[in-house]
Amino acid sequence: MINSIKNKINNIKYLKYKKRFLKASLLFAVCILLVVYLITRAYGSYITTAKLRADIDKAIYIFEEEKMSFNIDENKIIPSDDPYTYVFSVQNYNSTQTSDVDLTYNINIRSTTNLPLEIKLYRNENYNASGATNIIGSPTLKKDADGAWYRLYTESDDYDMSYNSNTKDIFTLVISFPKSYALDMKYVDITENIEVIINSKQII
């Protein structure tokens, strides 16, 4: 192919035509490389997103300033060497509606103190990927109006959603309850209530 291009250049008699041919060839090569790069990047992004979206357990739709919450099935958590994962999405659109205002939201997690659980939360990444970042820190102990204690995990960042862009954030809640606790009789038949709270407000 290179020899063919050289022959074409040598067959061009006038310098300005040779320059024009070289410019056109260079532009064509750059376009090809750009197309290959964009296709590769788009495919990689699609694969990552597809893996995250494959097992969404719950979708939360926010369209205005509001507070929503949902609970994790407490009966499924028993001592295990494998962590429990719960995947949910937060988005500003559904099949029939899109938010018409700019929104910002954050997430808190509230749990009872019955079991020695470790709770982590990941946003838009696979929790077991190298360098994955847990976005909630250590919990704060609080007491409710009835005098019962609970743990509050406060997620400090606010995430923006523009009204002119359909946005979906995918979160993975990871709950660890090591199998070694199965030997401790005080945790037999004990459950833990875990509540995910989404606070959204309009950006003024």
SESEZA-251843 format. One record per residue: x, y, z of N, C-alpha, C in turn; residue in one letter; residue number from 0. Coordinates in Angstrom, 1 decimal, padded with zeros to 4 digits. Example, Ala and Ser with C-alpha at 12.3 -4.5 7.8 and 13.67 -1.06 7.14 Angstrom:
nc1:nc2:nc3:cac1:cac2:cac3:cc1:cc2:cc3:resn:resi
013.2:-005.7:007.8:012.3:-004.5:007.8:013.2:-003.3:007.8:A:0
012.8:-002.2:007.1:013.7:-001.1:007.1:012.9:000.0:007.9:S:1
END
This chain:
nc1:nc2:nc3:cac1:cac2:cac3:cc1:cc2:cc3:resn:resi
000.8:-001.2:000.0:000.0:000.0:000.0:000.9:001.3:000.0:M:0
002.0:001.2:000.8:002.9:002.4:000.8:003.5:002.6:-000.5:I:1
003.9:001.5:-001.2:004.5:001.7:-002.5:003.6:002.2:-003.5:N:2
002.3:001.8:-003.4:001.3:002.4:-004.3:001.1:003.9:-004.1:S:3
001.1:004.3:-002.9:001.0:005.8:-002.6:002.2:006.5:-003.1:I:4
003.4:005.9:-003.0:004.6:006.6:-003.5:004.5:006.7:-005.0:K:5
004.1:005.7:-005.7:004.0:005.7:-007.1:003.0:006.8:-007.6:N:6
001.9:006.9:-006.8:000.9:008.0:-007.2:001.5:009.3:-007.0:K:7
002.3:009.5:-006.0:003.0:010.8:-005.8:004.0:011.1:-006.9:I:8
004.8:010.1:-007.2:005.8:010.3:-008.3:005.1:010.6:-009.6:N:9
003.9:010.1:-009.8:003.3:010.3:-011.1:002.6:011.6:-011.2:N:10
002.5:012.4:-010.1:002.0:013.7:-010.1:003.1:014.7:-010.5:I:11
002.9:015.4:-011.6:003.9:016.2:-012.2:004.1:017.5:-011.5:K:12
003.1:018.2:-011.1:003.2:019.5:-010.6:003.2:019.5:-009.0:Y:13
004.1:020.4:-008.4:004.3:020.4:-007.0:003.0:020.8:-006.2:L:14
002.2:021.7:-006.7:001.0:022.1:-006.0:000.0:021.0:-005.9:K:15
000.0:020.2:-007.0:-000.9:019.0:-007.0:-000.4:017.9:-006.0:Y:16
000.9:017.8:-005.9:001.5:016.8:-005.0:001.1:017.3:-003.5:K:17
001.3:018.6:-003.3:000.9:019.1:-001.9:-000.5:018.8:-001.6:K:18
-001.4:019.1:-002.6:-002.8:018.9:-002.4:-003.1:017.4:-002.1:R:19
-002.5:016.6:-002.9:-002.7:015.1:-002.7:-002.2:014.7:-001.3:F:20
-001.1:015.2:-000.9:-000.5:014.8:000.5:-001.5:015.3:001.6:L:21
-002.0:016.5:001.4:-002.9:017.1:002.4:-004.2:016.3:002.5:K:22
-004.7:015.9:001.4:-005.9:015.1:001.3:-005.7:013.8:002.0:A:23
-004.5:013.1:001.6:-004.2:011.8:002.2:-004.1:011.9:003.7:S:24
-003.4:012.9:004.2:-003.2:013.1:005.6:-004.5:013.3:006.3:L:25
-005.4:014.2:005.7:-006.7:014.4:006.3:-007.5:013.1:006.4:L:26
-007.4:012.3:005.3:-008.2:011.1:005.3:-007.7:010.1:006.4:F:27
-006.4:010.1:006.6:-005.8:009.2:007.6:-006.2:009.6:009.0:A:28
-006.2:010.9:009.2:-006.6:011.5:010.5:-008.1:011.1:010.8:V:29
-008.9:011.3:009.8:-010.4:010.9:009.9:-010.6:009.5:010.3:C:30
-009.8:008.6:009.6:-009.9:007.2:009.9:-009.5:006.9:011.3:I:31
-008.4:007.5:011.8:-008.0:007.2:013.2:-009.0:007.8:014.2:L:32
-009.6:008.9:013.9:-010.6:009.5:014.8:-011.8:008.6:014.9:L:33
-012.2:008.1:013.7:-013.4:007.2:013.7:-013.1:005.9:014.6:V:34
-011.9:005.4:014.4:-011.6:004.2:015.1:-011.5:004.5:016.6:V:35
-011.0:005.6:017.0:-010.9:006.0:018.4:-012.3:006.2:019.0:Y:36
-013.2:006.9:018.3:-014.5:007.1:018.8:-015.3:005.8:019.0:L:37
-015.2:004.9:018.0:-015.9:003.6:018.1:-015.4:002.8:019.3:I:38
-014.0:002.8:019.4:-013.5:002.0:020.6:-013.9:002.6:021.9:T:39
-013.9:003.9:022.0:-014.3:004.6:023.3:-015.8:004.3:023.5:R:40
-016.6:004.5:022.5:-018.1:004.3:022.7:-018.4:002.9:023.1:A:41
-017.7:001.9:022.5:-017.9:000.5:022.8:-017.5:000.2:024.2:Y:42
-016.3:000.7:024.7:-015.9:000.5:026.0:-016.9:001.1:027.0:G:43
-017.4:002.3:026.7:-018.4:002.9:027.6:-019.7:002.1:027.6:S:44
-020.1:001.6:026.5:-021.3:000.8:026.5:-021.1:-000.5:027.3:Y:45
-020.0:-001.1:027.2:-019.7:-002.4:027.9:-019.8:-002.1:029.4:I:46
-019.1:-001.0:029.9:-019.1:-000.7:031.3:-020.5:-000.4:031.8:T:47
-021.3:000.4:031.1:-022.6:000.8:031.5:-023.5:-000.4:031.5:T:48
-023.4:-001.3:030.5:-024.2:-002.5:030.4:-024.0:-003.4:031.6:A:49
-022.7:-003.5:032.0:-022.4:-004.4:033.2:-023.1:-003.8:034.4:K:50
-023.1:-002.4:034.6:-023.7:-001.8:035.7:-025.2:-001.9:035.7:L:51
-025.8:-001.9:034.5:-027.2:-001.9:034.4:-027.9:-003.2:034.4:R:52
-027.0:-004.3:034.3:-027.6:-005.6:034.1:-028.5:-006.1:035.3:A:53
-028.2:-005.6:036.5:-028.9:-006.2:037.6:-029.5:-005.1:038.5:D:54
-030.1:-004.1:038.0:-030.7:-003.0:038.8:-031.9:-003.6:039.5:I:55
-031.9:-003.4:040.8:-033.0:-003.9:041.6:-034.1:-002.9:041.8:D:56
-033.8:-001.6:041.7:-034.8:-000.6:041.9:-034.4:000.7:041.2:K:57
-035.4:001.3:040.5:-035.1:002.6:039.8:-035.9:003.7:040.6:A:58
-035.2:004.8:040.9:-035.8:005.9:041.5:-035.8:007.1:040.5:I:59
-037.0:007.7:040.4:-037.2:008.8:039.5:-037.4:010.1:040.3:Y:60
-036.6:011.1:040.0:-036.8:012.4:040.7:-037.1:013.5:039.7:I:61
-038.2:014.2:039.9:-038.6:015.3:039.0:-038.7:016.6:039.7:F:62
-038.6:016.7:041.0:-038.8:017.9:041.7:-038.2:017.8:043.1:E:63
-038.3:018.8:043.9:-037.8:018.8:045.3:-038.6:017.8:046.1:E:64
-038.0:016.8:046.6:-038.7:015.8:047.4:-037.7:014.9:048.2:E:65
-038.3:014.1:049.1:-037.5:013.1:049.8:-038.1:011.7:049.6:K:66
-037.4:010.8:049.2:-037.9:009.4:049.0:-037.0:008.4:049.7:M:67
-037.5:007.3:049.9:-036.7:006.2:050.6:-037.2:004.9:050.2:S:68
-036.4:003.9:050.4:-036.8:002.5:050.3:-036.0:001.6:051.2:F:69
-036.5:000.4:051.5:-035.8:-000.4:052.4:-035.2:-001.7:051.7:N:70
-034.1:-002.1:052.2:-033.5:-003.4:051.7:-034.2:-004.5:052.4:I:71
-034.3:-005.6:051.7:-035.0:-006.8:052.3:-034.1:-007.3:053.5:D:72
-034.5:-007.1:054.7:-033.7:-007.4:055.9:-033.6:-008.9:056.1:E:73
-034.5:-009.7:055.6:-034.5:-011.1:055.9:-033.5:-011.9:055.0:N:74
-032.9:-011.2:054.0:-031.9:-011.9:053.2:-030.5:-011.8:053.8:K:75
-030.3:-011.0:054.8:-028.9:-010.8:055.3:-028.6:-011.8:056.4:I:76
-027.8:-012.8:056.1:-027.3:-013.8:057.1:-025.8:-013.8:056.9:I:77
-025.1:-014.3:057.9:-023.6:-014.4:057.8:-023.2:-015.1:056.5:P:78
-022.2:-014.5:055.8:-021.8:-015.0:054.6:-020.4:-014.5:054.3:S:79
-019.6:-015.3:053.6:-018.3:-014.9:053.2:-018.3:-013.9:052.0:D:80
-019.5:-013.9:051.3:-019.7:-013.1:050.1:-020.5:-011.9:050.5:D:81
-020.2:-010.7:050.0:-021.0:-009.5:050.4:-022.3:-009.5:049.7:P:82
-023.3:-008.9:050.3:-024.6:-008.7:049.6:-024.5:-007.4:048.8:Y:83
-025.0:-007.4:047.6:-025.1:-006.2:046.8:-026.5:-005.9:046.4:T:84
-026.8:-004.6:046.3:-028.1:-004.1:046.0:-027.9:-003.0:045.0:Y:85
-028.3:-003.1:043.8:-028.1:-002.1:042.8:-029.3:-001.3:042.5:V:86
-029.2:000.1:042.6:-030.4:000.9:042.3:-029.9:002.1:041.4:F:87
-030.8:002.7:040.7:-030.5:003.8:039.9:-031.3:005.0:040.3:S:88
-030.7:006.2:040.1:-031.4:007.5:040.4:-031.4:008.3:039.0:V:89
-032.6:008.7:038.5:-032.6:009.3:037.2:-033.7:010.4:037.2:Q:90
-033.5:011.3:036.3:-034.4:012.4:036.1:-035.4:012.3:034.9:N:91
-035.6:011.0:034.6:-036.5:010.7:033.5:-037.0:009.3:033.6:Y:92
-038.2:009.1:032.9:-038.7:007.7:032.8:-039.2:007.6:031.4:N:93
-040.0:006.6:031.1:-040.5:006.4:029.7:-041.5:007.4:029.3:S:94
-042.1:008.2:030.2:-043.1:009.1:029.8:-042.8:010.5:030.2:T:95
-041.8:010.8:031.1:-041.6:012.1:031.7:-040.1:012.4:031.9:Q:96
-039.8:013.6:031.7:-038.4:014.1:032.0:-038.5:015.4:032.8:T:97
-037.6:015.5:033.8:-037.7:016.7:034.7:-037.5:017.9:033.9:S:98
-038.3:019.0:034.2:-038.1:020.2:033.5:-037.4:021.3:034.3:D:99
-036.8:020.9:035.4:-036.0:021.8:036.2:-034.6:021.1:036.5:V:100
-033.6:022.0:036.8:-032.3:021.5:037.2:-032.4:021.0:038.7:D:101
-031.9:019.8:038.9:-032.0:019.2:040.3:-030.6:018.8:040.8:L:102
-030.6:018.8:042.1:-029.4:018.2:042.8:-029.9:017.3:043.9:T:103
-029.2:016.2:044.2:-029.6:015.3:045.2:-028.4:014.7:045.9:Y:104
-028.7:014.1:047.1:-027.7:013.3:047.8:-028.4:012.1:048.4:N:105
-027.6:011.2:048.9:-028.1:010.0:049.5:-027.6:009.7:050.9:I:106
-028.5:009.4:051.8:-028.1:008.9:053.1:-028.6:007.5:053.3:N:107
-027.9:006.8:054.2:-028.3:005.4:054.5:-028.5:005.3:056.0:I:108
-029.6:004.8:056.4:-029.9:004.7:057.8:-030.1:003.2:058.1:R:109
-029.5:002.7:059.2:-029.7:001.3:059.6:-029.9:001.2:061.1:S:110
-030.5:000.2:061.5:-030.6:-000.1:063.0:-029.2:-000.6:063.4:T:111
-029.1:-000.9:064.7:-027.8:-001.3:065.3:-027.8:-002.7:065.7:T:112
-028.7:-003.6:065.1:-028.8:-004.9:065.6:-027.7:-005.9:065.2:N:113
-027.1:-005.6:064.0:-026.1:-006.5:063.5:-024.8:-005.7:063.2:L:114
-023.7:-006.4:063.3:-022.4:-005.7:063.0:-022.0:-005.7:061.5:P:115
-022.8:-004.9:060.8:-022.6:-004.9:059.4:-021.6:-003.8:058.9:L:116
-021.0:-004.1:057.8:-020.2:-003.1:057.1:-020.9:-002.7:055.9:E:117
-021.2:-001.4:055.7:-022.0:-000.9:054.6:-021.2:000.1:053.8:I:118
-021.1:-000.1:052.4:-020.4:000.7:051.5:-021.3:001.1:050.3:K:119
-021.0:002.2:049.7:-021.8:002.6:048.6:-020.9:003.1:047.4:L:120
-021.2:002.6:046.2:-020.4:003.0:045.0:-021.3:003.6:044.0:Y:121
-020.8:004.6:043.3:-021.6:005.3:042.3:-020.9:005.2:040.9:R:122
-021.7:004.7:040.0:-021.3:004.6:038.6:-020.0:003.8:038.4:N:123
-019.8:002.8:039.2:-018.6:001.9:039.0:-018.9:000.6:039.7:E:124
-018.2:-000.4:039.2:-018.3:-001.8:039.8:-017.6:-001.8:041.1:N:125
-018.2:-002.2:042.2:-017.6:-002.1:043.5:-016.3:-002.9:043.6:Y:126
-016.2:-004.0:042.9:-015.0:-004.8:043.0:-013.9:-004.5:042.0:N:127
-014.1:-003.4:041.3:-013.1:-002.9:040.3:-011.9:-002.3:041.1:A:128
-010.7:-002.4:040.5:-009.5:-001.8:041.1:-009.7:-000.3:041.2:S:129
-009.5:000.3:042.4:-009.6:001.7:042.6:-011.0:002.2:042.8:G:130
-012.0:001.3:042.9:-013.4:001.7:043.2:-013.5:002.5:044.5:A:131
-014.3:003.5:044.5:-014.3:004.4:045.7:-015.7:004.3:046.4:T:132
-015.6:004.0:047.7:-016.7:004.0:048.6:-017.1:005.4:048.9:N:133
-018.3:005.9:048.6:-018.7:007.3:048.7:-019.3:007.6:050.1:I:134
-019.5:006.7:051.0:-020.0:007.0:052.3:-018.9:006.6:053.3:I:135
-018.8:007.4:054.4:-017.8:007.2:055.4:-018.4:006.4:056.6:G:136
-017.8:006.5:057.7:-018.2:005.8:058.9:-019.5:006.4:059.4:S:137
-020.4:005.6:060.0:-021.7:006.1:060.4:-021.7:006.9:061.7:P:138
-022.7:007.7:061.9:-022.9:008.4:063.1:-024.0:007.8:063.9:T:139
-023.8:007.6:065.1:-024.9:007.0:066.0:-025.9:008.1:066.3:L:140
-027.2:007.9:066.1:-028.3:008.8:066.4:-029.3:008.1:067.2:K:141
-030.2:008.9:067.8:-031.3:008.4:068.6:-032.6:009.0:068.0:K:142
-033.6:008.2:067.7:-034.9:008.7:067.2:-035.8:009.2:068.3:D:143
-037.0:009.6:067.9:-037.9:010.2:068.8:-038.4:009.1:069.9:A:144
-038.3:007.9:069.5:-038.8:006.8:070.4:-037.6:006.3:071.3:D:145
-036.5:006.9:071.1:-035.3:006.5:072.0:-034.5:005.3:071.4:G:146
-034.9:004.9:070.2:-034.1:003.8:069.6:-032.9:004.3:068.8:A:147
-031.8:003.6:068.9:-030.5:004.0:068.3:-030.5:003.5:066.8:W:148
-029.9:004.3:066.0:-029.7:003.9:064.6:-028.3:004.5:064.1:Y:149
-027.8:003.9:063.0:-026.6:004.4:062.4:-027.0:005.2:061.1:R:150
-026.4:006.4:061.0:-026.7:007.2:059.8:-025.4:007.4:059.0:L:151
-025.4:006.9:057.8:-024.3:007.1:056.9:-024.7:008.3:056.0:Y:152
-023.9:009.4:056.1:-024.2:010.6:055.3:-023.3:010.7:054.1:T:153
-023.9:010.7:053.0:-023.1:010.9:051.7:-023.0:012.4:051.5:E:154
-021.8:012.9:051.5:-021.6:014.4:051.6:-021.7:015.1:050.2:S:155
-021.5:014.4:049.1:-021.5:015.1:047.8:-022.9:015.2:047.3:D:156
-023.2:016.3:046.6:-024.4:016.5:045.9:-024.2:016.2:044.4:D:157
-025.2:015.6:043.8:-025.0:015.3:042.4:-026.1:016.0:041.6:Y:158
-025.6:016.7:040.5:-026.5:017.6:039.8:-027.1:016.8:038.6:D:159
-028.3:017.2:038.2:-029.0:016.7:037.0:-029.6:017.8:036.3:M:160
-029.1:018.1:035.1:-029.6:019.2:034.3:-030.9:018.8:033.6:S:161
-031.9:019.7:033.5:-033.2:019.5:032.9:-033.1:019.1:031.4:Y:162
-032.0:019.6:030.8:-031.9:019.4:029.3:-031.1:018.2:029.0:N:163
-030.8:017.3:030.0:-030.1:016.1:029.7:-030.6:014.9:030.6:S:164
-031.0:013.8:029.9:-031.4:012.6:030.6:-030.2:012.0:031.4:N:165
-030.3:012.0:032.7:-029.2:011.5:033.5:-029.6:010.3:034.4:T:166
-028.8:009.3:034.4:-029.0:008.1:035.2:-027.7:007.8:036.0:K:167
-027.8:007.8:037.3:-026.6:007.4:038.1:-027.0:006.0:038.7:D:168
-026.0:005.1:038.7:-026.2:003.8:039.1:-025.4:003.6:040.4:I:169
-026.0:003.1:041.5:-025.4:002.9:042.8:-025.4:001.5:043.1:F:170
-024.3:001.0:043.8:-024.2:-000.3:044.3:-024.0:-000.3:045.8:T:171
-025.0:-000.8:046.5:-024.9:-000.8:048.0:-024.3:-002.2:048.3:L:172
-023.2:-002.2:049.1:-022.5:-003.4:049.4:-022.5:-003.6:050.9:V:173
-023.1:-004.8:051.3:-023.3:-005.1:052.7:-022.5:-006.3:053.1:I:174
-021.6:-006.2:054.1:-020.8:-007.3:054.5:-021.2:-007.8:055.9:S:175
-021.4:-009.1:056.0:-021.7:-009.7:057.3:-021.0:-011.0:057.4:F:176
-019.7:-011.0:057.8:-018.8:-012.1:057.8:-019.4:-013.4:058.3:P:177
-019.1:-014.5:057.7:-019.7:-015.8:058.1:-019.3:-016.2:059.5:K:178
-018.2:-015.6:060.0:-017.7:-016.0:061.4:-018.8:-015.6:062.4:S:179
-019.7:-014.7:062.1:-020.7:-014.3:063.1:-021.8:-015.4:063.2:Y:180
-021.8:-016.4:062.3:-022.8:-017.5:062.4:-022.6:-018.3:063.7:A:181
-021.4:-018.2:064.2:-021.1:-019.0:065.5:-021.6:-018.2:066.7:L:182
-022.0:-017.0:066.6:-022.4:-016.2:067.7:-023.9:-016.3:067.9:D:183
-024.4:-016.9:068.9:-025.8:-017.2:069.1:-026.7:-015.9:069.3:M:184
-026.0:-014.8:069.7:-026.8:-013.6:069.9:-027.4:-013.0:068.6:K:185
-026.8:-013.4:067.5:-027.3:-012.9:066.2:-028.3:-013.8:065.5:Y:186
-028.7:-014.9:066.2:-029.7:-015.8:065.6:-031.0:-015.1:065.5:V:187
-031.7:-015.2:064.4:-033.0:-014.6:064.2:-033.1:-013.1:064.4:D:188
-032.0:-012.4:064.4:-031.9:-011.0:064.5:-031.9:-010.4:063.1:I:189
-032.7:-009.3:062.8:-032.7:-008.7:061.5:-032.2:-007.2:061.7:T:190
-031.8:-006.7:060.5:-031.4:-005.3:060.5:-032.2:-004.5:059.4:E:191
-032.7:-003.4:059.8:-033.5:-002.6:058.9:-032.5:-001.6:058.3:N:192
-032.4:-001.6:056.9:-031.5:-000.7:056.2:-032.4:000.1:055.2:I:193
-032.3:001.5:055.4:-033.1:002.4:054.6:-032.2:003.3:053.8:E:194
-032.5:003.4:052.5:-031.8:004.3:051.6:-032.7:005.5:051.4:V:195
-032.1:006.7:051.6:-032.9:007.9:051.6:-032.3:008.8:050.5:I:196
-033.1:009.3:049.6:-032.7:010.2:048.5:-033.3:011.6:048.8:I:197
-032.5:012.6:048.9:-033.0:013.9:049.1:-032.7:014.8:047.9:N:198
-033.7:015.3:047.2:-033.5:016.1:046.0:-034.1:017.5:046.2:S:199
-033.5:018.4:045.5:-034.0:019.8:045.5:-033.7:020.5:044.2:K:200
-034.4:021.5:043.9:-034.3:022.3:042.7:-033.1:023.2:042.8:Q:201
-032.3:023.3:041.7:-031.2:024.2:041.7:-031.7:025.6:041.2:I:202
-031.6:026.6:042.1:-032.1:027.9:041.8:-031.0:028.7:041.1:I:203
END
